Amino acid sequence: MPKTVDKPYGFKYSLVYIVNNKRIVGYDNAVGKGDHRHYKEREEPYLFVSLEKLAEDFYRDVENTKRERYEKSEKSESG
């Protein structure tokens, strides 16, 4: 892919974690939006540094949401 204003490094990416047909975590550089992150109900700019950092950030967010869901289910079962 050629380098563009919203893809200065010359590639498109889209990572998504979906639960029950709902996006929980997403990172992408959609046309016209540039680099951004979806986390639960929020959408915010994302500072792209490298593919390695992108993968780390995405998997960290996925693990955090899994842990939060697990802790929430544990509380509801014990309460």
PDB file of N, CA, C and O in Angstrom:
ATOM      1  N   MET A   1       0.855  -1.179   0.000  1.00  0.00           N
ATOM      2  CA  MET A   1       0.000   0.000   0.000  1.00  0.00           C
ATOM      3  C   MET A   1       0.897   1.236   0.000  1.00  0.00           C
ATOM      4  O   MET A   1       1.877   1.286   0.744  1.00  0.00           O
ATOM      5  N   PRO A   2       0.578   2.219  -0.814  1.00  0.00           N
ATOM      6  CA  PRO A   2       1.377   3.443  -0.810  1.00  0.00           C
ATOM      7  C   PRO A   2       1.149   4.243   0.470  1.00  0.00           C
ATOM      8  O   PRO A   2       0.097   4.144   1.102  1.00  0.00           O
ATOM      9  N   LYS A   3       2.136   5.023   0.834  1.00  0.00           N
ATOM     10  CA  LYS A   3       2.000   5.888   2.012  1.00  0.00           C
ATOM     11  C   LYS A   3       1.005   6.997   1.704  1.00  0.00           C
ATOM     12  O   LYS A   3       0.999   7.567   0.613  1.00  0.00           O
ATOM     13  N   THR A   4       0.150   7.294   2.708  1.00  0.00           N
ATOM     14  CA  THR A   4      -0.847   8.357   2.567  1.00  0.00           C
ATOM     15  C   THR A   4      -0.823   9.200   3.834  1.00  0.00           C
ATOM     16  O   THR A   4      -0.100   8.891   4.782  1.00  0.00           O
ATOM     17  N   VAL A   5      -1.619  10.270   3.844  1.00  0.00           N
ATOM     18  CA  VAL A   5      -1.670  11.144   5.016  1.00  0.00           C
ATOM     19  C   VAL A   5      -2.107  10.382   6.261  1.00  0.00           C
ATOM     20  O   VAL A   5      -1.501  10.535   7.321  1.00  0.00           O
ATOM     21  N   ASP A   6      -3.164   9.552   6.146  1.00  0.00           N
ATOM     22  CA  ASP A   6      -3.635   8.833   7.336  1.00  0.00           C
ATOM     23  C   ASP A   6      -2.988   7.458   7.496  1.00  0.00           C
ATOM     24  O   ASP A   6      -3.300   6.741   8.446  1.00  0.00           O
ATOM     25  N   LYS A   7      -2.096   7.079   6.584  1.00  0.00           N
ATOM     26  CA  LYS A   7      -1.322   5.832   6.700  1.00  0.00           C
ATOM     27  C   LYS A   7       0.126   6.115   6.286  1.00  0.00           C
ATOM     28  O   LYS A   7       0.605   5.578   5.287  1.00  0.00           O
ATOM     29  N   PRO A   8       0.812   6.949   7.046  1.00  0.00           N
ATOM     30  CA  PRO A   8       2.159   7.390   6.657  1.00  0.00           C
ATOM     31  C   PRO A   8       3.206   6.270   6.616  1.00  0.00           C
ATOM     32  O   PRO A   8       4.278   6.453   6.039  1.00  0.00           O
ATOM     33  N   TYR A   9       2.913   5.130   7.213  1.00  0.00           N
ATOM     34  CA  TYR A   9       3.839   3.996   7.227  1.00  0.00           C
ATOM     35  C   TYR A   9       3.522   3.019   6.107  1.00  0.00           C
ATOM     36  O   TYR A   9       4.255   2.051   5.909  1.00  0.00           O
ATOM     37  N   GLY A  10       2.432   3.257   5.364  1.00  0.00           N
ATOM     38  CA  GLY A  10       2.145   2.497   4.168  1.00  0.00           C
ATOM     39  C   GLY A  10       1.411   1.182   4.339  1.00  0.00           C
ATOM     40  O   GLY A  10       1.532   0.304   3.484  1.00  0.00           O
ATOM     41  N   PHE A  11       0.659   1.016   5.409  1.00  0.00           N
ATOM     42  CA  PHE A  11      -0.154  -0.198   5.536  1.00  0.00           C
ATOM     43  C   PHE A  11      -1.427   0.070   6.316  1.00  0.00           C
ATOM     44  O   PHE A  11      -1.518   1.021   7.092  1.00  0.00           O
ATOM     45  N   LYS A  12      -2.402  -0.789   6.090  1.00  0.00           N
ATOM     46  CA  LYS A  12      -3.697  -0.739   6.771  1.00  0.00           C
ATOM     47  C   LYS A  12      -3.723  -1.830   7.821  1.00  0.00           C
ATOM     48  O   LYS A  12      -3.230  -2.934   7.592  1.00  0.00           O
ATOM     49  N   TYR A  13      -4.299  -1.522   8.975  1.00  0.00           N
ATOM     50  CA  TYR A  13      -4.450  -2.557   9.996  1.00  0.00           C
ATOM     51  C   TYR A  13      -5.820  -2.460  10.643  1.00  0.00           C
ATOM     52  O   TYR A  13      -6.441  -1.398  10.686  1.00  0.00           O
ATOM     53  N   SER A  14      -6.267  -3.592  11.140  1.00  0.00           N
ATOM     54  CA  SER A  14      -7.533  -3.662  11.846  1.00  0.00           C
ATOM     55  C   SER A  14      -7.503  -4.891  12.746  1.00  0.00           C
ATOM     56  O   SER A  14      -7.473  -6.023  12.264  1.00  0.00           O
ATOM     57  N   LEU A  15      -7.512  -4.662  14.047  1.00  0.00           N
ATOM     58  CA  LEU A  15      -7.544  -5.746  15.021  1.00  0.00           C
ATOM     59  C   LEU A  15      -8.829  -5.587  15.822  1.00  0.00           C
ATOM     60  O   LEU A  15      -9.189  -4.476  16.211  1.00  0.00           O
ATOM     61  N   VAL A  16      -9.519  -6.692  16.069  1.00  0.00           N
ATOM     62  CA  VAL A  16     -10.789  -6.585  16.779  1.00  0.00           C
ATOM     63  C   VAL A  16     -11.002  -7.807  17.674  1.00  0.00           C
ATOM     64  O   VAL A  16     -10.664  -8.935  17.316  1.00  0.00           O
ATOM     65  N   TYR A  17     -11.574  -7.543  18.846  1.00  0.00           N
ATOM     66  CA  TYR A  17     -11.977  -8.592  19.788  1.00  0.00           C
ATOM     67  C   TYR A  17     -13.481  -8.445  19.965  1.00  0.00           C
ATOM     68  O   TYR A  17     -13.965  -7.404  20.409  1.00  0.00           O
ATOM     69  N   ILE A  18     -14.215  -9.496  19.616  1.00  0.00           N
ATOM     70  CA  ILE A  18     -15.680  -9.470  19.624  1.00  0.00           C
ATOM     71  C   ILE A  18     -16.207 -10.513  20.610  1.00  0.00           C
ATOM     72  O   ILE A  18     -15.729 -11.646  20.651  1.00  0.00           O
ATOM     73  N   VAL A  19     -17.194 -10.111  21.397  1.00  0.00           N
ATOM     74  CA  VAL A  19     -17.867 -11.025  22.322  1.00  0.00           C
ATOM     75  C   VAL A  19     -19.370 -10.879  22.093  1.00  0.00           C
ATOM     76  O   VAL A  19     -19.909  -9.773  22.126  1.00  0.00           O
ATOM     77  N   ASN A  20     -20.037 -12.009  21.860  1.00  0.00           N
ATOM     78  CA  ASN A  20     -21.485 -12.001  21.625  1.00  0.00           C
ATOM     79  C   ASN A  20     -21.868 -10.995  20.534  1.00  0.00           C
ATOM     80  O   ASN A  20     -22.801 -10.209  20.699  1.00  0.00           O
ATOM     81  N   ASN A  21     -21.136 -11.033  19.426  1.00  0.00           N
ATOM     82  CA  ASN A  21     -21.401 -10.172  18.266  1.00  0.00           C
ATOM     83  C   ASN A  21     -21.247  -8.682  18.552  1.00  0.00           C
ATOM     84  O   ASN A  21     -21.826  -7.856  17.846  1.00  0.00           O
ATOM     85  N   LYS A  22     -20.475  -8.327  19.576  1.00  0.00           N
ATOM     86  CA  LYS A  22     -20.264  -6.927  19.915  1.00  0.00           C
ATOM     87  C   LYS A  22     -18.760  -6.663  20.012  1.00  0.00           C
ATOM     88  O   LYS A  22     -18.030  -7.392  20.684  1.00  0.00           O
ATOM     89  N   ARG A  23     -18.310  -5.605  19.328  1.00  0.00           N
ATOM     90  CA  ARG A  23     -16.892  -5.244  19.421  1.00  0.00           C
ATOM     91  C   ARG A  23     -16.611  -4.722  20.821  1.00  0.00           C
ATOM     92  O   ARG A  23     -17.262  -3.786  21.286  1.00  0.00           O
ATOM     93  N   ILE A  24     -15.648  -5.325  21.482  1.00  0.00           N
ATOM     94  CA  ILE A  24     -15.234  -4.911  22.819  1.00  0.00           C
ATOM     95  C   ILE A  24     -13.941  -4.101  22.729  1.00  0.00           C
ATOM     96  O   ILE A  24     -13.793  -3.079  23.400  1.00  0.00           O
ATOM     97  N   VAL A  25     -13.011  -4.562  21.897  1.00  0.00           N
ATOM     98  CA  VAL A  25     -11.734  -3.884  21.690  1.00  0.00           C
ATOM     99  C   VAL A  25     -11.457  -3.859  20.190  1.00  0.00           C
ATOM    100  O   VAL A  25     -11.690  -4.844  19.490  1.00  0.00           O
ATOM    101  N   GLY A  26     -10.962  -2.735  19.710  1.00  0.00           N
ATOM    102  CA  GLY A  26     -10.566  -2.651  18.311  1.00  0.00           C
ATOM    103  C   GLY A  26      -9.512  -1.590  18.106  1.00  0.00           C
ATOM    104  O   GLY A  26      -9.540  -0.539  18.746  1.00  0.00           O
ATOM    105  N   TYR A  27      -8.592  -1.865  17.222  1.00  0.00           N
ATOM    106  CA  TYR A  27      -7.570  -0.903  16.819  1.00  0.00           C
ATOM    107  C   TYR A  27      -7.560  -0.900  15.301  1.00  0.00           C
ATOM    108  O   TYR A  27      -7.482  -1.959  14.678  1.00  0.00           O
ATOM    109  N   ASP A  28      -7.640   0.288  14.697  1.00  0.00           N
ATOM    110  CA  ASP A  28      -7.572   0.344  13.248  1.00  0.00           C
ATOM    111  C   ASP A  28      -7.169   1.737  12.777  1.00  0.00           C
ATOM    112  O   ASP A  28      -7.098   2.689  13.554  1.00  0.00           O
ATOM    113  N   ASN A  29      -6.909   1.817  11.483  1.00  0.00           N
ATOM    114  CA  ASN A  29      -6.578   3.100  10.870  1.00  0.00           C
ATOM    115  C   ASN A  29      -7.477   3.301   9.657  1.00  0.00           C
ATOM    116  O   ASN A  29      -7.014   3.341   8.518  1.00  0.00           O
ATOM    117  N   ALA A  30      -8.754   3.423   9.925  1.00  0.00           N
ATOM    118  CA  ALA A  30      -9.762   3.581   8.877  1.00  0.00           C
ATOM    119  C   ALA A  30      -9.530   4.859   8.079  1.00  0.00           C
ATOM    120  O   ALA A  30      -9.017   5.850   8.598  1.00  0.00           O
ATOM    121  N   VAL A  31      -9.914   4.814   6.827  1.00  0.00           N
ATOM    122  CA  VAL A  31      -9.779   5.976   5.956  1.00  0.00           C
ATOM    123  C   VAL A  31     -10.493   7.168   6.575  1.00  0.00           C
ATOM    124  O   VAL A  31     -11.647   7.062   6.991  1.00  0.00           O
ATOM    125  N   GLY A  32      -9.816   8.281   6.634  1.00  0.00           N
ATOM    126  CA  GLY A  32     -10.397   9.505   7.175  1.00  0.00           C
ATOM    127  C   GLY A  32     -10.349   9.625   8.678  1.00  0.00           C
ATOM    128  O   GLY A  32     -10.582  10.709   9.215  1.00  0.00           O
ATOM    129  N   LYS A  33     -10.051   8.535   9.380  1.00  0.00           N
ATOM    130  CA  LYS A  33      -9.988   8.573  10.843  1.00  0.00           C
ATOM    131  C   LYS A  33      -8.562   8.457  11.346  1.00  0.00           C
ATOM    132  O   LYS A  33      -8.255   8.921  12.444  1.00  0.00           O
ATOM    133  N   GLY A  34      -7.695   7.851  10.569  1.00  0.00           N
ATOM    134  CA  GLY A  34      -6.334   7.621  11.026  1.00  0.00           C
ATOM    135  C   GLY A  34      -6.304   6.577  12.129  1.00  0.00           C
ATOM    136  O   GLY A  34      -7.256   5.816  12.301  1.00  0.00           O
ATOM    137  N   ASP A  35      -5.217   6.544  12.870  1.00  0.00           N
ATOM    138  CA  ASP A  35      -5.038   5.554  13.930  1.00  0.00           C
ATOM    139  C   ASP A  35      -5.984   5.859  15.091  1.00  0.00           C
ATOM    140  O   ASP A  35      -6.024   6.982  15.594  1.00  0.00           O
ATOM    141  N   HIS A  36      -6.740   4.850  15.504  1.00  0.00           N
ATOM    142  CA  HIS A  36      -7.617   5.028  16.657  1.00  0.00           C
ATOM    143  C   HIS A  36      -7.926   3.689  17.306  1.00  0.00           C
ATOM    144  O   HIS A  36      -7.688   2.617  16.749  1.00  0.00           O
ATOM    145  N   ARG A  37      -8.465   3.805  18.506  1.00  0.00           N
ATOM    146  CA  ARG A  37      -8.724   2.645  19.358  1.00  0.00           C
ATOM    147  C   ARG A  37     -10.175   2.668  19.798  1.00  0.00           C
ATOM    148  O   ARG A  37     -10.714   3.719  20.144  1.00  0.00           O
ATOM    149  N   HIS A  38     -10.805   1.497  19.782  1.00  0.00           N
ATOM    150  CA  HIS A  38     -12.148   1.312  20.335  1.00  0.00           C
ATOM    151  C   HIS A  38     -11.969   0.472  21.596  1.00  0.00           C
ATOM    152  O   HIS A  38     -11.395  -0.616  21.548  1.00  0.00           O
ATOM    153  N   TYR A  39     -12.456   0.975  22.711  1.00  0.00           N
ATOM    154  CA  TYR A  39     -12.355   0.225  23.965  1.00  0.00           C
ATOM    155  C   TYR A  39     -13.693   0.330  24.664  1.00  0.00           C
ATOM    156  O   TYR A  39     -14.080   1.387  25.161  1.00  0.00           O
ATOM    157  N   LYS A  40     -14.395  -0.804  24.689  1.00  0.00           N
ATOM    158  CA  LYS A  40     -15.766  -0.848  25.202  1.00  0.00           C
ATOM    159  C   LYS A  40     -16.596   0.145  24.400  1.00  0.00           C
ATOM    160  O   LYS A  40     -16.749  -0.037  23.192  1.00  0.00           O
ATOM    161  N   GLU A  41     -17.127   1.168  25.011  1.00  0.00           N
ATOM    162  CA  GLU A  41     -17.993   2.119  24.301  1.00  0.00           C
ATOM    163  C   GLU A  41     -17.240   3.348  23.795  1.00  0.00           C
ATOM    164  O   GLU A  41     -17.832   4.201  23.133  1.00  0.00           O
ATOM    165  N   ARG A  42     -15.950   3.451  24.094  1.00  0.00           N
ATOM    166  CA  ARG A  42     -15.185   4.648  23.729  1.00  0.00           C
ATOM    167  C   ARG A  42     -14.438   4.471  22.414  1.00  0.00           C
ATOM    168  O   ARG A  42     -14.032   3.366  22.055  1.00  0.00           O
ATOM    169  N   GLU A  43     -14.267   5.568  21.714  1.00  0.00           N
ATOM    170  CA  GLU A  43     -13.374   5.614  20.555  1.00  0.00           C
ATOM    171  C   GLU A  43     -12.441   6.791  20.784  1.00  0.00           C
ATOM    172  O   GLU A  43     -12.887   7.897  21.087  1.00  0.00           O
ATOM    173  N   GLU A  44     -11.137   6.547  20.636  1.00  0.00           N
ATOM    174  CA  GLU A  44     -10.167   7.596  20.909  1.00  0.00           C
ATOM    175  C   GLU A  44      -8.959   7.454  19.992  1.00  0.00           C
ATOM    176  O   GLU A  44      -8.696   6.367  19.479  1.00  0.00           O
ATOM    177  N   PRO A  45      -8.225   8.537  19.782  1.00  0.00           N
ATOM    178  CA  PRO A  45      -7.030   8.459  18.947  1.00  0.00           C
ATOM    179  C   PRO A  45      -6.020   7.474  19.535  1.00  0.00           C
ATOM    180  O   PRO A  45      -5.956   7.282  20.749  1.00  0.00           O
ATOM    181  N   TYR A  46      -5.244   6.863  18.667  1.00  0.00           N
ATOM    182  CA  TYR A  46      -4.198   5.929  19.089  1.00  0.00           C
ATOM    183  C   TYR A  46      -2.887   6.365  18.450  1.00  0.00           C
ATOM    184  O   TYR A  46      -2.833   6.623  17.247  1.00  0.00           O
ATOM    185  N   LEU A  47      -1.841   6.446  19.246  1.00  0.00           N
ATOM    186  CA  LEU A  47      -0.525   6.822  18.745  1.00  0.00           C
ATOM    187  C   LEU A  47       0.199   5.572  18.266  1.00  0.00           C
ATOM    188  O   LEU A  47       0.729   4.807  19.072  1.00  0.00           O
ATOM    189  N   PHE A  48       0.220   5.369  16.959  1.00  0.00           N
ATOM    190  CA  PHE A  48       0.907   4.210  16.385  1.00  0.00           C
ATOM    191  C   PHE A  48       2.412   4.437  16.471  1.00  0.00           C
ATOM    192  O   PHE A  48       2.929   5.472  16.050  1.00  0.00           O
ATOM    193  N   VAL A  49       3.107   3.434  17.032  1.00  0.00           N
ATOM    194  CA  VAL A  49       4.564   3.488  17.154  1.00  0.00           C
ATOM    195  C   VAL A  49       5.208   2.408  16.291  1.00  0.00           C
ATOM    196  O   VAL A  49       6.140   2.671  15.532  1.00  0.00           O
ATOM    197  N   SER A  50       4.692   1.188  16.424  1.00  0.00           N
ATOM    198  CA  SER A  50       5.221   0.051  15.669  1.00  0.00           C
ATOM    199  C   SER A  50       4.186  -1.071  15.689  1.00  0.00           C
ATOM    200  O   SER A  50       3.243  -1.048  16.480  1.00  0.00           O
ATOM    201  N   LEU A  51       4.376  -2.053  14.807  1.00  0.00           N
ATOM    202  CA  LEU A  51       3.474  -3.207  14.814  1.00  0.00           C
ATOM    203  C   LEU A  51       3.581  -3.980  16.121  1.00  0.00           C
ATOM    204  O   LEU A  51       2.580  -4.485  16.630  1.00  0.00           O
ATOM    205  N   GLU A  52       4.780  -4.073  16.660  1.00  0.00           N
ATOM    206  CA  GLU A  52       4.981  -4.793  17.924  1.00  0.00           C
ATOM    207  C   GLU A  52       4.212  -4.121  19.058  1.00  0.00           C
ATOM    208  O   GLU A  52       3.556  -4.793  19.854  1.00  0.00           O
ATOM    209  N   LYS A  53       4.295  -2.787  19.129  1.00  0.00           N
ATOM    210  CA  LYS A  53       3.599  -2.042  20.180  1.00  0.00           C
ATOM    211  C   LYS A  53       2.083  -2.139  19.981  1.00  0.00           C
ATOM    212  O   LYS A  53       1.336  -2.273  20.950  1.00  0.00           O
ATOM    213  N   LEU A  54       1.634  -2.072  18.731  1.00  0.00           N
ATOM    214  CA  LEU A  54       0.215  -2.225  18.421  1.00  0.00           C
ATOM    215  C   LEU A  54      -0.296  -3.561  18.947  1.00  0.00           C
ATOM    216  O   LEU A  54      -1.329  -3.611  19.614  1.00  0.00           O
ATOM    217  N   ALA A  55       0.417  -4.638  18.651  1.00  0.00           N
ATOM    218  CA  ALA A  55       0.012  -5.965  19.117  1.00  0.00           C
ATOM    219  C   ALA A  55       0.005  -6.027  20.636  1.00  0.00           C
ATOM    220  O   ALA A  55      -0.928  -6.574  21.224  1.00  0.00           O
ATOM    221  N   GLU A  56       1.027  -5.476  21.284  1.00  0.00           N
ATOM    222  CA  GLU A  56       1.083  -5.465  22.753  1.00  0.00           C
ATOM    223  C   GLU A  56      -0.117  -4.726  23.334  1.00  0.00           C
ATOM    224  O   GLU A  56      -0.773  -5.224  24.249  1.00  0.00           O
ATOM    225  N   ASP A  57      -0.405  -3.547  22.810  1.00  0.00           N
ATOM    226  CA  ASP A  57      -1.515  -2.739  23.324  1.00  0.00           C
ATOM    227  C   ASP A  57      -2.856  -3.451  23.123  1.00  0.00           C
ATOM    228  O   ASP A  57      -3.695  -3.475  24.023  1.00  0.00           O
ATOM    229  N   PHE A  58      -3.047  -4.026  21.943  1.00  0.00           N
ATOM    230  CA  PHE A  58      -4.293  -4.746  21.649  1.00  0.00           C
ATOM    231  C   PHE A  58      -4.462  -5.930  22.603  1.00  0.00           C
ATOM    232  O   PHE A  58      -5.517  -6.077  23.221  1.00  0.00           O
ATOM    233  N   TYR A  59      -3.448  -6.766  22.727  1.00  0.00           N
ATOM    234  CA  TYR A  59      -3.568  -7.950  23.594  1.00  0.00           C
ATOM    235  C   TYR A  59      -3.690  -7.566  25.064  1.00  0.00           C
ATOM    236  O   TYR A  59      -4.349  -8.270  25.830  1.00  0.00           O
ATOM    237  N   ARG A  60      -3.072  -6.473  25.467  1.00  0.00           N
ATOM    238  CA  ARG A  60      -3.231  -5.997  26.858  1.00  0.00           C
ATOM    239  C   ARG A  60      -4.691  -5.626  27.102  1.00  0.00           C
ATOM    240  O   ARG A  60      -5.267  -6.004  28.121  1.00  0.00           O
ATOM    241  N   ASP A  61      -5.292  -4.882  26.162  1.00  0.00           N
ATOM    242  CA  ASP A  61      -6.691  -4.496  26.322  1.00  0.00           C
ATOM    243  C   ASP A  61      -7.619  -5.714  26.322  1.00  0.00           C
ATOM    244  O   ASP A  61      -8.573  -5.766  27.099  1.00  0.00           O
ATOM    245  N   VAL A  62      -7.346  -6.685  25.462  1.00  0.00           N
ATOM    246  CA  VAL A  62      -8.157  -7.902  25.426  1.00  0.00           C
ATOM    247  C   VAL A  62      -8.062  -8.623  26.764  1.00  0.00           C
ATOM    248  O   VAL A  62      -9.082  -9.017  27.330  1.00  0.00           O
ATOM    249  N   GLU A  63      -6.863  -8.796  27.265  1.00  0.00           N
ATOM    250  CA  GLU A  63      -6.693  -9.478  28.557  1.00  0.00           C
ATOM    251  C   GLU A  63      -7.360  -8.709  29.686  1.00  0.00           C
ATOM    252  O   GLU A  63      -7.953  -9.315  30.578  1.00  0.00           O
ATOM    253  N   ASN A  64      -7.273  -7.385  29.663  1.00  0.00           N
ATOM    254  CA  ASN A  64      -7.933  -6.573  30.700  1.00  0.00           C
ATOM    255  C   ASN A  64      -9.444  -6.759  30.662  1.00  0.00           C
ATOM    256  O   ASN A  64     -10.075  -6.893  31.711  1.00  0.00           O
ATOM    257  N   THR A  65     -10.029  -6.769  29.476  1.00  0.00           N
ATOM    258  CA  THR A  65     -11.485  -6.949  29.395  1.00  0.00           C
ATOM    259  C   THR A  65     -11.889  -8.358  29.807  1.00  0.00           C
ATOM    260  O   THR A  65     -12.930  -8.545  30.437  1.00  0.00           O
ATOM    261  N   LYS A  66     -11.077  -9.351  29.458  1.00  0.00           N
ATOM    262  CA  LYS A  66     -11.374 -10.724  29.898  1.00  0.00           C
ATOM    263  C   LYS A  66     -11.323 -10.814  31.423  1.00  0.00           C
ATOM    264  O   LYS A  66     -12.198 -11.422  32.040  1.00  0.00           O
ATOM    265  N   ARG A  67     -10.313 -10.216  32.022  1.00  0.00           N
ATOM    266  CA  ARG A  67     -10.180 -10.241  33.481  1.00  0.00           C
ATOM    267  C   ARG A  67     -11.362  -9.531  34.136  1.00  0.00           C
ATOM    268  O   ARG A  67     -11.916 -10.022  35.121  1.00  0.00           O
ATOM    269  N   GLU A  68     -11.750  -8.375  33.591  1.00  0.00           N
ATOM    270  CA  GLU A  68     -12.888  -7.639  34.142  1.00  0.00           C
ATOM    271  C   GLU A  68     -14.178  -8.459  34.054  1.00  0.00           C
ATOM    272  O   GLU A  68     -14.970  -8.482  34.996  1.00  0.00           O
ATOM    273  N   ARG A  69     -14.384  -9.131  32.916  1.00  0.00           N
ATOM    274  CA  ARG A  69     -15.582  -9.966  32.755  1.00  0.00           C
ATOM    275  C   ARG A  69     -15.560 -11.135  33.733  1.00  0.00           C
ATOM    276  O   ARG A  69     -16.591 -11.487  34.305  1.00  0.00           O
ATOM    277  N   TYR A  70     -14.384 -11.738  33.926  1.00  0.00           N
ATOM    278  CA  TYR A  70     -14.253 -12.863  34.851  1.00  0.00           C
ATOM    279  C   TYR A  70     -14.534 -12.404  36.283  1.00  0.00           C
ATOM    280  O   TYR A  70     -15.279 -13.054  37.016  1.00  0.00           O
ATOM    281  N   GLU A  71     -13.926 -11.269  36.678  1.00  0.00           N
ATOM    282  CA  GLU A  71     -14.127 -10.763  38.036  1.00  0.00           C
ATOM    283  C   GLU A  71     -15.588 -10.393  38.269  1.00  0.00           C
ATOM    284  O   GLU A  71     -16.125 -10.617  39.354  1.00  0.00           O
ATOM    285  N   LYS A  72     -16.229  -9.826  37.248  1.00  0.00           N
ATOM    286  CA  LYS A  72     -17.643  -9.471  37.367  1.00  0.00           C
ATOM    287  C   LYS A  72     -18.498 -10.731  37.538  1.00  0.00           C
ATOM    288  O   LYS A  72     -19.422 -10.744  38.352  1.00  0.00           O
ATOM    289  N   SER A  73     -18.197 -11.781  36.783  1.00  0.00           N
ATOM    290  CA  SER A  73     -18.986 -13.017  36.897  1.00  0.00           C
ATOM    291  C   SER A  73     -18.731 -13.703  38.238  1.00  0.00           C
ATOM    292  O   SER A  73     -19.640 -14.301  38.813  1.00  0.00           O
ATOM    293  N   GLU A  74     -17.517 -13.620  38.728  1.00  0.00           N
ATOM    294  CA  GLU A  74     -17.201 -14.196  40.058  1.00  0.00           C
ATOM    295  C   GLU A  74     -17.988 -13.481  41.151  1.00  0.00           C
ATOM    296  O   GLU A  74     -18.523 -14.124  42.055  1.00  0.00           O
ATOM    297  N   LYS A  75     -18.060 -12.163  41.071  1.00  0.00           N
ATOM    298  CA  LYS A  75     -18.808 -11.393  42.066  1.00  0.00           C
ATOM    299  C   LYS A  75     -20.295 -11.707  42.016  1.00  0.00           C
ATOM    300  O   LYS A  75     -20.945 -11.826  43.055  1.00  0.00           O
ATOM    301  N   SER A  76     -20.834 -11.840  40.805  1.00  0.00           N
ATOM    302  CA  SER A  76     -22.269 -12.123  40.698  1.00  0.00           C
ATOM    303  C   SER A  76     -22.595 -13.531  41.174  1.00  0.00           C
ATOM    304  O   SER A  76     -23.689 -13.761  41.688  1.00  0.00           O
ATOM    305  N   GLU A  77     -21.685 -14.470  41.018  1.00  0.00           N
ATOM    306  CA  GLU A  77     -21.914 -15.833  41.482  1.00  0.00           C
ATOM    307  C   GLU A  77     -21.778 -15.942  42.994  1.00  0.00           C
ATOM    308  O   GLU A  77     -22.458 -16.756  43.619  1.00  0.00           O
ATOM    309  N   SER A  78     -20.900 -15.122  43.592  1.00  0.00           N
ATOM    310  CA  SER A  78     -20.693 -15.210  45.042  1.00  0.00           C
ATOM    311  C   SER A  78     -21.646 -14.307  45.814  1.00  0.00           C
ATOM    312  O   SER A  78     -21.770 -14.427  47.033  1.00  0.00           O
ATOM    313  N   GLY A  79     -22.319 -13.399  45.104  1.00  0.00           N
ATOM    314  CA  GLY A  79     -23.183 -12.431  45.775  1.00  0.00           C
ATOM    315  C   GLY A  79     -24.556 -12.859  45.843  1.00  0.00           C
ATOM    316  O   GLY A  79     -25.400 -12.143  46.382  1.00  0.00           O
TER     317      GLY A  79
END
